[in-house]
Amino acid sequence: MKNPNDGFIKGRLRSVKFALKGMWLLITTEDSIKVQTSIALIVTAMGFYFEISSIEWMLQLLIIGLVLVAEAMNTAIEKVADFIHPDYHEKIGFIKDIAAGAPAFAALVSIIIASIIYVPKIILLF
């Protein structure tokens, strides 16, 4: 909640504090984020091992961010939906299914990009 006594800088610092808290909550409590963060660490290590180019690093980091943001937004939508209507409801289920589609799209695109980057490099190993 915004404090009317906060100046611009103090307000931004509070916002950063809340954002970092949110990231910590996601990483420590949500299984989907834990899985995606683990995958991100693995492909980051692969990037160093295969010495990918700057463009490949940019694409890889962009897609890692996209997947984590999609997972975070899906989690937020699910938490709000569960708070508003804790019991099963067909419309809430529909909303949650649509929200789950966002990280699925992001994951699909990430697999395609990872394949474009790493399959040729892995093939060269054999």
Secondary structure, DSSP 8 states (H G I E B T S, - for coil): ---TT--HHHHHHHHHHHHHHHHHHHHHH-HHHHHHHHHHHHHHHHHHHHT--HHHHHHHHHHHHHHHHHHHHHHHHHHHHHHH--S--HHHHHHHHHHHHHHHHHHHHHHHHHHHHHHHHHHHH-
